[in-house]
Amino acid sequence: MRLVVPWKYGFKGIKSIVKISLVEKQPETTWKNSNAREYGFYSNVNPAVDHPRWSQATEQRIGEGGLFGTKRVPTLPFNGYADQVASLYTGMDLRANY
């Protein structure tokens, strides 16, 4: 089985499923341990919350506007997948970057 999570950064994307565990607390991860402030759980979920070193408010879409004419466009919440995934974040503080 393979699961694709398109609204997360590539580094947060699931590569394959080995085991499913239901846990009470969020587990430790390589990204969380290396720099939780930069690679938080909410990365790229809420474009109004900037990465500590850059804005997530706009993005450049590959293939739109030609090779050199790619313009920046507003980033959509959940990268445009809000209808499909927003309910997964019900009750969470999406202003947090942790």
GUVO-952820 format. One record per atom (N, C-alpha, C): residue in one letter; chain; atom name; x negated, y negated, z negated. Coordinates in steps of 0.001 Angstrom, whole numbers, plus 524288, in hexadecimal, padded with zeros to 5 digits. Each point is the difference from the previous one (the first is absolute). Layout:
BEGIN
+----+----+----+-------+-------+-------+
| aa | ch | at |  east | north |    up |
+----+----+----+-------+-------+-------+
|  A |  A | CA |     X |     Y |     Z |
...
+----+----+----+-------+-------+-------+
//
This chain:
BEGIN
+----+----+----+-------+-------+-------+
| aa | ch | at |  east | north |    up |
+----+----+----+-------+-------+-------+
|  M |  A |  N | 7FCAC | 8048D | 80000 |
|  M |  A | CA | 80354 | 7FB73 | 80000 |
|  M |  A |  C | 7FC7E | 7FB34 | 80000 |
|  R |  A |  N | 8019E | 7FBF4 | 802BD |
|  R |  A | CA | 7FD19 | 7FB18 | 8001A |
|  R |  A |  C | 803CB | 7FB94 | 7FEFF |
|  L |  A |  N | 7FE64 | 7FC3C | 7FCD3 |
|  L |  A | CA | 8034A | 7FB97 | 7FEA7 |
|  L |  A |  C | 7FD51 | 7FAFD | 801B5 |
|  V |  A |  N | 802CC | 7FCB7 | 802BE |
|  V |  A | CA | 7FDEF | 7FB02 | 801C5 |
|  V |  A |  C | 802B9 | 7FBBA | 7FCEB |
|  V |  A |  N | 7FCF3 | 7FC65 | 7FDCC |
|  V |  A | CA | 80223 | 7FBB0 | 7FCF4 |
|  V |  A |  C | 7FE4A | 7FAF7 | 802B7 |
|  P |  A |  N | 802F9 | 7FE3B | 803ED |
|  P |  A | CA | 7FE35 | 7FBBE | 8035B |
|  P |  A |  C | 7FFEE | 7FA9E | 7FD80 |
|  W |  A |  N | 8025D | 7FF36 | 7FB8F |
|  W |  A | CA | 8001F | 7FACA | 7FDD5 |
|  W |  A |  C | 7FB74 | 7FEF9 | 7FC50 |
|  K |  A |  N | 7FC78 | 803A0 | 7FF6D |
|  K |  A | CA | 7FB61 | 7FF52 | 7FCB0 |
|  K |  A |  C | 7FB37 | 7FF4E | 80376 |
|  Y |  A |  N | 7FBEB | 7FD9B | 7FDCD |
|  Y |  A | CA | 7FB0C | 7FFA9 | 802CC |
|  Y |  A |  C | 7FE23 | 80573 | 80167 |
|  G |  A |  N | 7FCBF | 80078 | 803F0 |
|  G |  A | CA | 7FDE6 | 8050B | 80183 |
|  G |  A |  C | 7FD30 | 802D0 | 7FB9C |
|  F |  A |  N | 7FD21 | 7FD0E | 7FCB3 |
|  F |  A | CA | 7FD27 | 8028D | 7FBC3 |
|  F |  A |  C | 803AD | 8025A | 7FBF9 |
|  K |  A |  N | 804E3 | 7FE36 | 7FFE7 |
|  K |  A | CA | 803CD | 8021A | 7FC53 |
|  K |  A |  C | 80349 | 8044A | 80279 |
|  G |  A |  N | 7FF6B | 800CD | 8050C |
|  G |  A | CA | 8033C | 803CA | 802C2 |
|  G |  A |  C | 7FEDB | 80597 | 7FE5A |
|  I |  A |  N | 80408 | 8030E | 7FFDF |
|  I |  A | CA | 7FF7F | 8057B | 7FEA1 |
|  I |  A |  C | 7FD92 | 802E4 | 80498 |
|  K |  A |  N | 7FC13 | 8031D | 7FEF6 |
|  K |  A | CA | 7FD5F | 802FA | 8041C |
|  K |  A |  C | 8026C | 8056A | 8008B |
|  S |  A |  N | 80151 | 8026D | 7FBAE |
|  S |  A | CA | 802A9 | 8050F | 8000C |
|  S |  A |  C | 8021C | 80100 | 7FA86 |
|  I |  A |  N | 803B1 | 80384 | 7FF9E |
|  I |  A | CA | 80241 | 80165 | 7FAF1 |
|  I |  A |  C | 7FDBA | 8053B | 7FE5B |
|  V |  A |  N | 7FD92 | 80017 | 7FB74 |
|  V |  A | CA | 7FDBD | 804C7 | 7FDE9 |
|  V |  A |  C | 80361 | 8021A | 7FB91 |
|  K |  A |  N | 80206 | 7FC54 | 7FCD9 |
|  K |  A | CA | 80324 | 80185 | 7FB86 |
|  K |  A |  C | 8038B | 7FB6F | 7FE95 |
|  I |  A |  N | 80498 | 80118 | 7FE0B |
|  I |  A | CA | 8038F | 7FBF2 | 7FE2D |
|  I |  A |  C | 800BB | 800B7 | 7FA23 |
|  S |  A |  N | 7FEE9 | 7FBCF | 7FD1A |
|  S |  A | CA | 800AC | 8001C | 7FA4F |
|  S |  A |  C | 80355 | 7FB5C | 7FE66 |
|  L |  A |  N | 803D0 | 800DF | 7FCB3 |
|  L |  A | CA | 80327 | 7FBC6 | 7FDDE |
|  L |  A |  C | 7FD9B | 7FE8C | 7FAC1 |
|  V |  A |  N | 7FE40 | 7FB20 | 7FF98 |
|  V |  A | CA | 7FD3C | 7FE46 | 7FB4D |
|  V |  A |  C | 802AF | 7FB43 | 7FDA7 |
|  E |  A |  N | 7FF21 | 7FF2C | 7FB0E |
|  E |  A | CA | 80270 | 7FBA9 | 7FD40 |
|  E |  A |  C | 7FD26 | 7FAD5 | 800FE |
|  K |  A |  N | 7FACE | 80037 | 8006D |
|  K |  A | CA | 7FCE6 | 7FB46 | 800D3 |
|  K |  A |  C | 7FD1C | 80062 | 80535 |
|  Q |  A |  N | 7FEE4 | 7FB7A | 80242 |
|  Q |  A | CA | 7FD28 | 7FFC9 | 804EF |
|  Q |  A |  C | 7FA94 | 80265 | 7FF3F |
|  P |  A |  N | 7FE78 | 803A3 | 8034B |
|  P |  A | CA | 7FAEA | 80295 | 7FF4D |
|  P |  A |  C | 7FB6C | 7FC77 | 80181 |
|  E |  A |  N | 7FB72 | 80174 | 7FE18 |
|  E |  A | CA | 7FB35 | 7FD4E | 80189 |
|  E |  A |  C | 7FEC8 | 8018A | 805A1 |
|  T |  A |  N | 7FE30 | 7FC44 | 80307 |
|  T |  A | CA | 7FE7D | 8011A | 80563 |
|  T |  A |  C | 7FAB2 | 7FD8E | 80118 |
|  T |  A |  N | 7FD8E | 801AD | 80426 |
|  T |  A | CA | 7FAF2 | 7FDCD | 80181 |
|  T |  A |  C | 80075 | 7FA22 | 800CD |
|  W |  A |  N | 8041C | 7FE55 | 802CA |
|  W |  A | CA | 80097 | 7FA6A | 80122 |
|  W |  A |  C | 80120 | 7FCED | 7FB0B |
|  K |  A |  N | 80338 | 80208 | 7FCAD |
|  K |  A | CA | 8013E | 7FD4F | 7FB18 |
|  K |  A |  C | 7FB18 | 7FF9A | 7FC97 |
|  N |  A |  N | 7FCF6 | 80424 | 7FFD2 |
|  N |  A | CA | 7FB4B | 7FFFA | 7FCC7 |
|  N |  A |  C | 7FBB6 | 7FC95 | 8023F |
|  S |  A |  N | 7FFA2 | 7FF97 | 80525 |
|  S |  A | CA | 7FBD0 | 7FCE5 | 8025C |
|  S |  A |  C | 8010A | 7FA28 | 7FF86 |
|  N |  A |  N | 804E0 | 7FE60 | 80081 |
|  N |  A | CA | 80139 | 7FA76 | 7FF5F |
|  N |  A |  C | 805EE | 7FF55 | 7FFFB |
|  A |  A |  N | 8025D | 800C8 | 7FB92 |
|  A |  A | CA | 805B7 | 7FFD7 | 7FF96 |
|  A |  A |  C | 80243 | 7FABF | 801A6 |
|  R |  A |  N | 7FD15 | 7FBD2 | 7FF33 |
|  R |  A | CA | 801F1 | 7FACC | 80160 |
|  R |  A |  C | 800A6 | 7FF6C | 805F3 |
|  E |  A |  N | 7FC91 | 80272 | 802F8 |
|  E |  A | CA | 80045 | 7FF8F | 805AB |
|  E |  A |  C | 8033C | 80449 | 8028B |
|  Y |  A |  N | 8002E | 8048A | 7FDAD |
|  Y |  A | CA | 80293 | 80473 | 80277 |
|  Y |  A |  C | 80479 | 801FC | 7FCA3 |
|  G |  A |  N | 80357 | 7FC7E | 7FE66 |
|  G |  A | CA | 80453 | 80163 | 7FC98 |
|  G |  A |  C | 80441 | 80318 | 802B9 |
|  F |  A |  N | 80371 | 80219 | 7FCE9 |
|  F |  A | CA | 8044F | 8032D | 801FC |
|  F |  A |  C | 80366 | 7FCF1 | 803CE |
|  Y |  A |  N | 80091 | 7FAE8 | 7FF1E |
|  Y |  A | CA | 80377 | 7FCD9 | 8033B |
|  Y |  A |  C | 7FD5C | 7FDBA | 804CC |
|  S |  A |  N | 7FB51 | 801B5 | 80137 |
|  S |  A | CA | 7FD34 | 7FDE0 | 80483 |
|  S |  A |  C | 80353 | 80021 | 804E2 |
|  N |  A |  N | 8009C | 7FB81 | 8025E |
|  N |  A | CA | 802BB | 7FF5F | 804F6 |
|  N |  A |  C | 805D9 | 80128 | 7FFB6 |
|  V |  A |  N | 80246 | 7FFAD | 7FB62 |
|  V |  A | CA | 805A3 | 800BA | 7FF6A |
|  V |  A |  C | 802BC | 7FABD | 8003D |
|  N |  A |  N | 7FDEB | 7FC35 | 7FD38 |
|  N |  A | CA | 80255 | 7FAD5 | 7FFB3 |
|  N |  A |  C | 7FC32 | 7FC0F | 8025E |
|  P |  A |  N | 8011C | 7FDFD | 804AE |
|  P |  A | CA | 7FC5B | 7FC66 | 8027E |
|  P |  A |  C | 7FF51 | 7FAD2 | 7FD1C |
|  A |  A |  N | 80368 | 7FEEB | 7FC47 |
|  A |  A | CA | 7FF76 | 7FB3D | 7FCE2 |
|  A |  A |  C | 7FBCC | 8009B | 7FBC8 |
|  V |  A |  N | 7FE3D | 804C5 | 7FF09 |
|  V |  A | CA | 7FBCF | 800FC | 7FC3A |
|  V |  A |  C | 7FAFF | 800E1 | 80316 |
|  D |  A |  N | 7FC6D | 7FC5F | 7FF8F |
|  D |  A | CA | 7FB2E | 80051 | 802F8 |
|  D |  A |  C | 7FC3A | 803F5 | 7FDB7 |
|  H |  A |  N | 7FCD5 | 8023E | 80361 |
|  H |  A | CA | 7FB73 | 802FB | 7FE5D |
|  H |  A |  C | 7FC7D | 7FC10 | 7FD45 |
|  P |  A |  N | 7FCD6 | 80193 | 7FC3C |
|  P |  A | CA | 7FCA9 | 7FC36 | 7FD49 |
|  P |  A |  C | 7FC56 | 7FCE3 | 8038C |
|  R |  A |  N | 7FECE | 8021A | 804A9 |
|  R |  A | CA | 7FC60 | 7FD3B | 80370 |
|  R |  A |  C | 80266 | 7FDFD | 80500 |
|  W |  A |  N | 804E9 | 80131 | 8012F |
|  W |  A | CA | 80279 | 7FDFC | 804C0 |
|  W |  A |  C | 805EB | 8000D | 7FF77 |
|  S |  A |  N | 80270 | 7FD16 | 8036A |
|  S |  A | CA | 805B0 | 7FFB0 | 7FFFB |
|  S |  A |  C | 80257 | 804AE | 802DF |
|  Q |  A |  N | 80471 | 801DA | 7FE25 |
|  Q |  A | CA | 802E7 | 80414 | 802BD |
|  Q |  A |  C | 804D6 | 7FDBC | 8029F |
|  A |  A |  N | 8007B | 7FACE | 7FFEF |
|  A |  A | CA | 804B3 | 7FD6A | 801F4 |
|  A |  A |  C | 800AA | 8007E | 805E3 |
|  T |  A |  N | 7FBA5 | 8005E | 802E2 |
|  T |  A | CA | 8004E | 80099 | 805AD |
|  T |  A |  C | 7FC78 | 80476 | 801B1 |
|  E |  A |  N | 800F5 | 801D4 | 804CC |
|  E |  A | CA | 7FCDF | 80448 | 8021C |
|  E |  A |  C | 7FF5D | 7FF50 | 805D8 |
|  Q |  A |  N | 7FC14 | 80293 | 80233 |
|  Q |  A | CA | 7FF47 | 80033 | 805A3 |
|  Q |  A |  C | 8018B | 80575 | 801BB |
|  R |  A |  N | 8037C | 80055 | 803AF |
|  R |  A | CA | 801BE | 80513 | 801F5 |
|  R |  A |  C | 7FCED | 8016F | 804DE |
|  I |  A |  N | 7FDB1 | 80474 | 7FFDE |
|  I |  A | CA | 7FCDF | 801DD | 80464 |
|  I |  A |  C | 8038A | 800D8 | 804B6 |
|  G |  A |  N | 7FE3A | 7FE08 | 80474 |
|  G |  A | CA | 802DA | 800D2 | 804D5 |
|  G |  A |  C | 80405 | 7FBD5 | 80143 |
|  E |  A |  N | 800CE | 7FC56 | 7FC7F |
|  E |  A | CA | 803AE | 7FBBD | 8010D |
|  E |  A |  C | 7FCF5 | 7FB06 | 80120 |
|  G |  A |  N | 80109 | 7FDA0 | 80467 |
|  G |  A | CA | 7FD78 | 7FB0F | 80147 |
|  G |  A |  C | 7FAE1 | 8009B | 802EA |
|  G |  A |  N | 7FEBA | 8049D | 801C9 |
|  G |  A | CA | 7FB2B | 800CB | 802F0 |
|  G |  A |  C | 7FB55 | 800CD | 7FC75 |
|  L |  A |  N | 7FBA4 | 8013E | 8025E |
|  L |  A | CA | 7FB46 | 80147 | 7FD14 |
|  L |  A |  C | 7FE10 | 7FB80 | 7FC9F |
|  F |  A |  N | 7FFD5 | 7FB43 | 80237 |
|  F |  A | CA | 7FDF0 | 7FB93 | 7FD14 |
|  F |  A |  C | 80442 | 7FC3D | 7FE27 |
|  G |  A |  N | 804C0 | 800BA | 801CD |
|  G |  A | CA | 8042E | 7FC5F | 7FEBC |
|  G |  A |  C | 80394 | 801DF | 7FBA6 |
|  T |  A |  N | 7FE41 | 803E2 | 7FCFF |
|  T |  A | CA | 80358 | 80215 | 7FBE8 |
|  T |  A |  C | 800FE | 7FBCD | 7FBE7 |
|  K |  A |  N | 804EF | 7FECE | 7FF42 |
|  K |  A | CA | 80166 | 7FC04 | 7FC21 |
|  K |  A |  C | 8017E | 80292 | 7FADE |
|  R |  A |  N | 7FFBE | 7FD0B | 7FBDA |
|  R |  A | CA | 80189 | 801E4 | 7FADA |
|  R |  A |  C | 805E8 | 7FF52 | 7FF75 |
|  V |  A |  N | 80275 | 803E7 | 7FDA9 |
|  V |  A | CA | 805A4 | 7FFE9 | 7FF20 |
|  V |  A |  C | 80104 | 80109 | 7FA3D |
|  P |  A |  N | 80478 | 7FE4B | 7FDFE |
|  P |  A | CA | 80122 | 8010D | 7FA80 |
|  P |  A |  C | 80043 | 805E7 | 7FEF3 |
|  T |  A |  N | 7FDA7 | 801A2 | 7FBBB |
|  T |  A | CA | 80042 | 80576 | 7FE67 |
|  T |  A |  C | 80551 | 800F2 | 7FD85 |
|  L |  A |  N | 8029E | 80417 | 801A9 |
|  L |  A | CA | 80518 | 8014C | 7FDD6 |
|  L |  A |  C | 7FF6A | 8031C | 7FAF5 |
|  P |  A |  N | 8039C | 7FF5B | 7FC4A |
|  P |  A | CA | 7FFCA | 80343 | 7FB4A |
|  P |  A |  C | 7FFF5 | 805C4 | 80181 |
|  F |  A |  N | 7FCD1 | 80306 | 7FD58 |
|  F |  A | CA | 7FF77 | 80599 | 80111 |
|  F |  A |  C | 7FE7D | 800F2 | 805B6 |
|  N |  A |  N | 7FD34 | 7FC3E | 80242 |
|  N |  A | CA | 7FE45 | 80036 | 80577 |
|  N |  A |  C | 80465 | 80138 | 803C8 |
|  G |  A |  N | 804A9 | 7FE14 | 7FEC3 |
|  G |  A | CA | 80473 | 800B4 | 80385 |
|  G |  A |  C | 80318 | 804FC | 7FF0D |
|  Y |  A |  N | 7FE8E | 80301 | 7FC16 |
|  Y |  A | CA | 802B8 | 804E5 | 7FED9 |
|  Y |  A |  C | 8038B | 7FF75 | 7FB3A |
|  A |  A |  N | 801BB | 7FB49 | 7FEC7 |
|  A |  A | CA | 80321 | 7FF15 | 7FB48 |
|  A |  A |  C | 804F3 | 80358 | 7FFDC |
|  D |  A |  N | 802A9 | 80088 | 80464 |
|  D |  A | CA | 804D0 | 80329 | 80010 |
|  D |  A |  C | 7FEF7 | 805A1 | 7FE53 |
|  Q |  A |  N | 7FB66 | 801FD | 80155 |
|  Q |  A | CA | 7FEC6 | 8056A | 7FED2 |
|  Q |  A |  C | 7FD93 | 800D2 | 7FA9B |
|  V |  A |  N | 7FD03 | 7FC27 | 7FE01 |
|  V |  A | CA | 7FCEB | 8010F | 7FB49 |
|  V |  A |  C | 800F6 | 7FC62 | 7FB5B |
|  A |  A |  N | 802A8 | 7FBB2 | 800B3 |
|  A |  A | CA | 800A8 | 7FC3F | 7FBB7 |
|  A |  A |  C | 80271 | 8027C | 7FB2C |
|  S |  A |  N | 80386 | 803AE | 800BF |
|  S |  A | CA | 8028C | 80275 | 7FB7C |
|  S |  A |  C | 7FC1D | 802FE | 7FC97 |
|  L |  A |  N | 7FB8D | 8018E | 80220 |
|  L |  A | CA | 7FC03 | 802B9 | 7FCED |
|  L |  A |  C | 7FD87 | 7FC75 | 7FBE9 |
|  Y |  A |  N | 8008F | 7FAEB | 800B7 |
|  Y |  A | CA | 7FD8A | 7FC36 | 7FC8B |
|  Y |  A |  C | 803EB | 7FD49 | 7FC64 |
|  T |  A |  N | 804C4 | 801FE | 7FFA6 |
|  T |  A | CA | 80410 | 7FDAD | 7FCBF |
|  T |  A |  C | 7FE23 | 7FF9C | 7FA60 |
|  G |  A |  N | 80093 | 7FB61 | 7FDC0 |
|  G |  A | CA | 7FE8A | 7FF24 | 7FA8C |
|  G |  A |  C | 7FA45 | 7FEC7 | 7FF19 |
|  M |  A |  N | 7FCD4 | 80023 | 80410 |
|  M |  A | CA | 7FA6A | 7FED2 | 7FF6E |
|  M |  A |  C | 7FEFD | 7FA37 | 800E9 |
|  D |  A |  N | 7FC21 | 7FDF5 | 7FD5F |
|  D |  A | CA | 7FE7F | 7FA8B | 800B1 |
|  D |  A |  C | 7FC64 | 7FFA3 | 804C3 |
|  L |  A |  N | 80227 | 7FE8D | 80475 |
|  L |  A | CA | 7FCF9 | 7FFD2 | 804D1 |
|  L |  A |  C | 7FC90 | 7FB1F | 8006C |
|  R |  A |  N | 80010 | 7FCCA | 7FBF9 |
|  R |  A | CA | 7FC71 | 7FB89 | 7FFDE |
|  R |  A |  C | 7FAC3 | 8019D | 7FDC9 |
|  A |  A |  N | 7FFC8 | 8047D | 7FD89 |
|  A |  A | CA | 7FB3B | 801D9 | 7FD95 |
|  A |  A |  C | 7FC49 | 80226 | 8041C |
|  N |  A |  N | 7FB01 | 7FF5D | 7FF37 |
|  N |  A | CA | 7FC18 | 8023F | 8036F |
|  N |  A |  C | 7FC7B | 80386 | 7FCC2 |
|  Y |  A |  N | 80231 | 8043F | 7FE39 |
|  Y |  A | CA | 7FCF9 | 803BF | 7FCE0 |
|  Y |  A |  C | 80161 | 8057B | 80185 |
+----+----+----+-------+-------+-------+
//
